[in-house]
Amino acid sequence: MSNWKDIYKSRLTTADEAVRCIKSGDRVVLGHSNGEPLILSAAMSRNSKHLKNVEVVHQIIQGPAEYAQPGMEERFWHNSLFVSKSTRWNVNEGEGDFIPCHYHQTPYLFTSVLPVDVALVQVTPPDDEGFVSFGVSIDYTLPAAKAAKKVIAEVNDQYPYTMGDTRMHVSEIDYFVETSHDLSVTDAIEITEVESRIGQYCAELVEDESTLQFGIGGIPNAVLKFLTNKKDLGVHTEIITDNIMTLMESGALTNRKKGFHDGVSVGSGVMSSKEFHKYVDRNPNFAFYPVNYTNDPRNIAKCNKIVAINSCVQVDFMGQVCSEMIGSKQISGVGGQVDFIRGARWSPGGKAILACYSTAMNGTVSKIVPRLDAGACVTTARTDVEYIVTEYGTVCLRGAGVKARAKALIGIAHPKFRDQLWEEYEKIYGRKYVQGSKIDR
């Protein structure tokens, strides 16, 4: 459109003015993680005295989430897709709610059962064609904006312009608020000795020419450290982090043998440092897409030898996995774990790995348990689970019977809990297990 500059100029306003379009009873979707529109979110909360029952929906939030804090209950109802540090109180004390959803299905929610009234997003300044890029938060944010009745965009001149399906034309956006500030960042995590051992076990399952999916945190970071001697690795993941640089610099990551989007690292967003945000800016070695594309198990399965590496909270004797709750308390969300586990199982030569510490709470409780804690949900079903890894080893549960699963999992539990776990095994299955034997006695 030749007049895009006029459109853009006519829709420029302040954050306080822009958020006045939010009405009582509206559903508002916020951009994700490092792409969170901090200026707009603060303005929405600051100008909310006249509002009632505004529903706020999002996944990971890095900011203070003023709308979800004590005293805001009548104005806002927080409906979370992934509970973050600043929103856990709200959800677990009954002042908000949590929506279980596989990540790849999130855009569908915003075009069907959760129609969006207002989307608050962060974008780049327009390019020469009048398009803004959604930068480090394509995921559900771009689909939500395209589905919204009103879109308010925080235009940040420090926001990276990323390649792939990341753009929206200025004519599709109702309000522009120009800003200039650092993005939210994800600090580097120092790898512990336990994480290093887990990472080494996971890395042993990665063959040359594998395509990697990895989450965030110490364990995925540790895995990447042990992959620098591999050849022709690729990346098709959800969130891309700084640690991909280790593989790129070593020459292990080439993206040449993926079989799907060869030549580029594919993701739906970035959670990283300021330096890496600059690195992905207009970098043709990366391609970003909404999660209904990156996380669709059918697309994941098009990649060769997908190795999906994710973490979990508890694993029970049957192989059921909880990755998002401690007892009845929601601490995170479903995310893309099941998307990639299923995609990996369908991928030629693919492997699905769930990794965790053997203990929690300073070593006082085992993460390998006879039954999941009361109130905890099953994130990944026993029928989907394949590899489980702790610092004490790796087991493959594919094709294993119920008793065999329990025995294998006890073998990678912390040694100080194994006797107790064997006792529970005998109570549940009514048979004594003689260590070293393949059969029950």
C-alpha positions in Angstrom: 0.0 0.0 0.0 1.5 3.3 -1.1 -0.1 5.3 1.7 1.2 3.1 4.6 3.2 6.0 6.1 0.1 8.1 6.3 -1.8 5.3 8.0 0.9 4.7 10.5 1.2 8.4 11.3 -2.5 8.8 11.8 -2.6 6.0 14.3 0.3 7.1 16.4 -0.7 7.8 20.0 0.4 7.4 23.6 0.1 4.2 25.7 -2.4 5.8 28.1 -4.6 6.9 25.1 -4.3 3.6 23.3 -5.5 1.4 26.2 -8.7 3.4 26.5 -10.1 1.2 23.8 -10.2 -1.7 26.4 -13.7 -2.1 27.8 -15.1 -4.0 30.7 -15.6 -7.6 29.9 -13.1 -7.6 27.0 -10.6 -10.4 26.5 -7.0 -9.0 26.1 -4.1 -11.1 24.9 -0.6 -10.1 25.7 2.6 -10.9 23.7 4.8 -13.6 25.0 8.0 -13.7 27.1 10.8 -11.5 25.8 8.2 -10.0 23.4 6.0 -8.9 26.2 4.7 -5.3 25.6 5.8 -3.9 29.0 4.8 -0.3 28.3 1.3 -1.3 27.2 0.8 -3.8 30.0 1.7 -1.2 32.6 -0.6 1.4 30.9 -3.5 -1.0 30.9 -3.1 -1.6 34.7 -2.6 2.1 35.4 -5.7 3.1 33.6 -8.0 0.4 34.9 -10.0 2.1 37.6 -13.1 2.2 35.5 -12.8 -1.5 34.3 -14.4 -4.6 35.5 -13.9 -8.3 34.6 -11.3 -7.7 31.8 -9.9 -11.2 31.0 -6.1 -11.2 30.4 -4.7 -14.2 28.5 -1.0 -15.0 27.8 1.7 -17.6 28.2 5.1 -16.8 29.8 5.4 -13.3 31.3 8.7 -11.7 32.3 7.3 -8.5 33.7 5.5 -7.7 37.0 2.0 -8.5 35.7 0.4 -5.7 37.7 -3.1 -6.8 36.6 -2.6 -10.1 38.4 -1.6 -8.7 41.8 -3.6 -8.3 45.0 -6.2 -5.5 44.8 -6.8 -5.9 41.0 -9.3 -8.8 41.3 -12.4 -6.9 40.4 -10.8 -5.2 37.4 -9.0 -8.2 35.8 -9.4 -11.9 35.6 -6.2 -13.6 34.6 -6.6 -16.7 32.5 -3.2 -18.2 32.0 -1.9 -20.6 29.3 1.4 -20.9 31.1 1.9 -19.9 34.7 4.9 -17.6 35.4 6.6 -16.4 38.6 4.6 -13.2 38.7 1.3 -14.9 38.1 1.5 -18.1 40.2 -0.1 -16.5 43.3 -3.0 -15.3 41.2 -3.8 -18.7 39.7 -3.2 -20.8 42.7 -5.1 -18.6 45.1 -8.2 -18.7 42.9 -8.0 -15.2 41.6 -7.2 -16.5 38.1 -7.4 -19.7 36.1 -5.3 -21.9 34.0 -6.1 -23.3 30.5 -4.6 -26.7 29.7 -3.7 -26.6 26.0 -1.1 -28.1 23.7 0.9 -25.2 22.4 0.2 -25.8 18.7 -3.5 -25.5 19.4 -3.3 -22.0 21.0 -3.8 -20.0 17.8 -7.0 -22.1 17.2 -8.3 -21.0 20.6 -8.1 -17.4 19.6 -10.0 -17.9 16.4 -12.8 -20.0 18.0 -13.6 -20.5 21.7 -11.5 -17.6 23.0 -12.1 -14.7 20.5 -9.8 -11.8 21.1 -11.1 -8.3 21.7 -7.7 -6.5 22.1 -4.2 -7.7 21.4 -1.3 -5.9 23.1 1.9 -6.7 21.2 5.5 -5.5 20.7 6.8 -5.0 17.2 9.6 -3.4 15.1 9.3 -0.1 13.3 7.7 -0.6 9.8 9.9 -1.7 7.0 10.0 -0.2 3.5 6.8 -2.0 2.6 4.9 -0.9 5.6 5.2 -4.2 7.5 6.2 -4.6 11.2 7.9 -7.7 12.4 6.8 -9.5 15.6 10.5 -10.2 16.3 11.1 -12.6 19.1 7.5 -13.5 19.8 5.7 -15.0 16.8 4.3 -18.0 18.6 0.7 -17.3 19.5 1.2 -13.5 19.5 1.0 -13.0 15.7 -2.1 -15.2 15.3 -3.8 -13.5 18.2 -3.2 -10.1 16.7 -4.5 -11.2 13.3 -7.7 -12.5 15.1 -8.2 -9.5 17.4 -10.9 -6.8 17.0 -8.3 -4.2 18.1 -4.5 -4.3 18.0 -2.3 -2.0 20.0 1.4 -2.2 19.0 4.3 -1.0 21.1 6.8 0.0 18.4 10.2 -0.5 19.9 13.2 0.6 17.8 15.4 -1.8 19.8 13.2 -4.8 18.8 14.8 -7.3 16.4 13.3 -7.8 13.0 13.2 -11.6 12.4 12.7 -13.6 9.2 10.0 -16.2 8.3 6.3 -15.6 8.8 6.7 -12.7 11.3 5.0 -9.7 9.7 1.8 -7.7 9.9 0.9 -4.6 7.8 0.4 -1.3 9.5 -3.1 -1.1 8.0 -4.1 -4.1 10.2 -3.0 -2.4 13.4 -5.3 0.1 15.2 -2.9 2.0 17.5 0.9 2.6 17.5 2.9 3.6 20.6 6.5 4.4 19.8 9.0 3.4 22.5 12.7 2.7 22.8 13.8 0.4 25.5 15.6 -2.9 26.2 13.6 -6.1 25.8 12.9 -8.5 28.7 15.9 -10.9 28.7 16.5 -14.4 29.9 19.7 -14.6 31.9 22.2 -17.3 31.3 22.0 -20.2 33.8 25.1 -21.7 35.3 25.1 -25.4 34.7 25.4 -27.6 37.8 27.3 -30.9 38.1 24.0 -32.8 38.2 22.7 -31.0 35.1 26.0 -31.8 33.4 25.6 -35.5 34.0 22.1 -35.4 32.7 23.2 -33.5 29.7 25.8 -36.0 28.9 23.3 -38.9 29.1 20.9 -37.0 26.8 23.7 -36.1 24.3 24.6 -39.8 24.0 21.2 -40.3 22.4 21.8 -37.7 19.7 23.2 -39.0 16.5 24.9 -37.1 13.7 22.4 -35.4 11.3 19.7 -35.2 14.1 17.3 -32.2 14.3 17.0 -30.8 17.8 14.2 -29.5 19.8 15.1 -28.2 23.3 13.4 -26.3 26.0 14.9 -23.7 28.4 16.8 -24.1 31.6 19.9 -25.8 32.9 19.4 -29.3 31.5 18.9 -28.2 27.8 21.9 -25.9 28.2 23.9 -28.8 29.5 22.9 -31.1 26.6 24.1 -28.6 24.0 27.5 -28.4 25.7 28.1 -32.1 24.9 27.0 -31.9 21.2 29.9 -29.9 19.8 31.5 -33.0 18.3 28.4 -34.0 16.3 28.0 -33.5 12.6 25.3 -31.7 10.6 22.9 -31.1 13.4 19.7 -29.1 12.7 17.3 -27.1 14.8 13.5 -27.1 14.7 12.3 -26.0 18.0 9.9 -23.8 19.9 12.1 -21.3 21.8 15.5 -20.5 20.5 18.1 -19.6 23.1 21.7 -18.2 23.3 23.1 -21.7 23.6 22.5 -22.4 20.0 25.6 -20.3 19.5 27.8 -22.9 21.0 26.7 -25.4 18.3 27.0 -22.9 15.5 30.5 -21.8 16.5 31.7 -25.4 16.8 30.5 -26.3 13.3 28.2 -29.0 14.6 25.0 -27.1 13.6 24.6 -26.8 9.9 20.9 -27.4 9.3 21.9 -29.2 6.0 20.3 -32.6 6.7 17.0 -31.6 8.3 14.7 -32.6 5.4 12.4 -29.7 6.3 13.5 -26.1 6.1 17.0 -27.1 5.3 19.6 -24.4 5.8 17.8 -22.5 8.7 17.2 -22.9 12.4 13.4 -22.8 12.8 11.6 -21.6 15.9 8.5 -19.7 17.1 10.3 -17.2 19.4 13.5 -16.3 21.3 14.2 -16.3 25.0 17.8 -15.0 25.3 20.2 -12.3 26.2 20.4 -8.8 24.7 23.3 -9.8 22.6 21.5 -12.7 21.0 18.5 -10.5 20.3 20.9 -8.4 18.2 22.3 -11.5 16.6 18.9 -12.7 15.2 18.0 -9.3 13.9 17.5 -9.7 10.1 19.6 -12.9 10.3 18.7 -15.2 7.3 20.0 -18.2 9.2 16.9 -18.2 11.4 13.2 -18.5 10.4 10.3 -17.9 12.8 6.7 -19.0 12.5 3.6 -19.2 14.6 3.3 -22.3 16.9 0.4 -23.8 14.8 3.2 -24.3 12.2 6.4 -25.0 14.2 4.7 -27.2 16.9 2.2 -29.0 14.7 3.4 -32.7 15.2 2.8 -33.3 11.5 5.4 -30.7 10.6 7.8 -31.8 13.3 7.6 -35.3 11.9 8.8 -34.0 8.5 12.3 -33.4 10.1 14.8 -36.1 10.0 15.8 -37.7 13.4 14.0 -35.2 15.6 15.4 -35.4 19.1 13.0 -33.7 21.5 14.6 -32.8 24.9 12.2 -31.6 27.6 12.1 -31.6 31.4 9.6 -32.8 33.9 8.6 -32.6 37.6 7.6 -36.2 38.4 7.5 -39.7 36.7 5.4 -42.5 38.2 6.0 -46.2 38.0 3.7 -46.5 34.9 5.7 -43.8 33.0 3.1 -41.1 33.5 4.8 -37.7 33.5 3.8 -34.5 35.3 5.7 -31.5 34.0 3.7 -28.5 35.2 2.4 -29.0 38.7 3.6 -29.6 42.3 0.7 -31.4 43.8 -2.3 -29.4 43.1 -0.3 -26.2 42.5 0.2 -25.1 38.9 3.8 -23.9 38.4 4.1 -23.7 34.6 2.1 -25.1 31.7 1.8 -27.8 29.1 3.7 -25.8 26.5 5.0 -27.7 23.5 6.2 -30.8 25.3 3.6 -33.2 23.9 3.6 -31.6 20.5 7.3 -32.4 20.1 7.1 -35.8 21.8 4.5 -36.9 19.3 6.3 -35.3 16.4 9.5 -37.0 17.4 7.8 -40.4 17.6 6.6 -40.0 14.0 9.9 -38.5 12.7 12.2 -41.0 10.8 14.7 -42.0 13.5 13.2 -39.6 16.0 13.6 -39.8 19.8 11.6 -38.2 22.6 13.6 -37.5 25.8 12.2 -36.3 29.2 15.0 -35.4 31.6 14.8 -34.5 35.3 16.8 -34.5 38.5 16.4 -37.6 40.5 15.3 -35.6 43.6 13.6 -32.3 44.5 13.5 -30.0 47.6 17.2 -30.2 48.3 17.3 -34.0 47.9 14.5 -34.7 50.4 12.0 -36.2 47.9 12.3 -38.5 44.9 11.1 -37.4 41.5 10.6 -41.1 40.5 7.4 -42.0 42.4 5.0 -44.9 42.7 2.1 -42.6 41.9 2.0 -38.9 40.9 1.2 -36.6 43.8 -2.4 -36.1 44.7 -3.9 -33.3 42.6 -1.1 -33.4 40.0 -2.0 -33.8 36.4 -0.6 -36.1 33.7 1.2 -33.8 31.1 2.6 -36.6 29.0 0.7 -39.9 28.9 2.4 -43.2 29.5 1.6 -44.1 25.9 3.7 -41.2 24.6 6.7 -41.5 26.9 9.9 -42.9 25.4 13.2 -42.0 27.1 13.5 -40.9 30.7 16.9 -39.5 31.9 18.2 -38.6 35.3 21.7 -38.1 36.6 21.8 -41.9 37.3 21.1 -43.0 33.7 18.8 -43.5 30.8 15.8 -45.8 30.3 13.7 -46.4 27.3 10.0 -47.2 28.1 8.9 -47.8 24.6 7.5 -51.4 24.4 8.0 -52.0 28.1 5.3 -53.5 30.3 4.0 -51.9 33.4 6.2 -53.8 35.8 9.2 -53.5 33.5 8.7 -49.7 33.5 8.6 -49.5 37.3 11.8 -51.6 37.6 13.7 -49.5 35.0 12.7 -46.2 36.6 13.7 -47.4 40.1 17.1 -48.1 38.6 17.6 -44.4 37.7 16.1 -43.1 40.9 18.4 -41.6 43.6 20.1 -44.5 45.4 18.9 -43.4 48.8 15.2 -43.8 47.7 15.5 -47.1 45.9 14.8 -49.4 48.9 11.7 -47.4 49.6 10.6 -47.6 46.0 11.1 -51.3 45.9 8.9 -51.7 48.9 6.2 -49.6 47.1 6.7 -51.8 44.0 5.9 -54.9 46.1 2.8 -53.3 47.6 1.4 -52.3 44.2 2.2 -55.4 42.3 2.0 -57.9 45.1 5.3 -59.6 44.1 8.8 -59.5 45.4 11.4 -58.3 42.9 14.8 -59.9 43.2 17.4 -57.5 42.0 19.4 -58.8 39.0 16.5 -61.1 37.9 14.3 -60.4 34.9 11.3 -61.9 36.6 9.4 -61.3 39.9 9.7 -64.0 42.6 
